[in-house]
């Protein structure tokens, strides 16, 4: 989404069979919680896959949520 490689709809369909899409679930949990969990995992492991993207970080800092 951040880089324009996928639409919101496409990303939201990444959890097939779960009853809720990836972004829907992240919104329910709270973007700040998702950000903090990823940031914590990244700090512990230094694995790039856990490094939160800048879009999520900006949304976390603003207290935003997905609409």
N, C-alpha and C positions, 0 to 999 in steps of 0.2 A: 504494500500500500504506500509506504513512505516514498519509495523510489518509482512508483507508478507501474510496477511490474504486475500488479494484481488489483482487482477492484475489491471494494468492501464486501460485496456479495460473494466473490470467489474465496476470499480469506475466511469468511464466515462459514463456508461449507467444508472446512478442513477437519471437522470432527464428525464424520458420518456415523449414524447410528446412536449418537449420544443424546438426541432429543433437543440439543441446543448447539448452535454454531460456536466456533472458536471466539469470535468477538462478542457474541451474546453472553457467553459464559464469563468472559473477562469483565464485561460490564457488570454482571451480577456480583462477581467477587469483589470488584472495585479495581480500577486501573492502578490506584496507588498501591494496593496490596500486590497486584501482579508485578508492578515495577519493583517494589521492595524485595519480593521473593527472587526475582531475576537478578537484581543487583547483589543481594546476599550470596546467591549461588555463584555469581561471577567473582565476587571478592574472595570467596573460599577456594574456587577452583582455577580461576583465571582462564577458563575455557570461553573462547569467543562466542559460542552458541548461546551462552547465558547473558551476554552483555546486552542490556536493554537498548533498543534503538532510540535515536534522538527524538522521534515523534512521541514515543511512549514517555520518555523523560519530560518533554515539554508539557504533555497532557497531565502528568503526575504533578509537576510543579504548579500548574494552573488550577489543579483540582477539577479538571475536565472529565467528562465521560462521553462515551460514544452515543450518538443519536441515530 
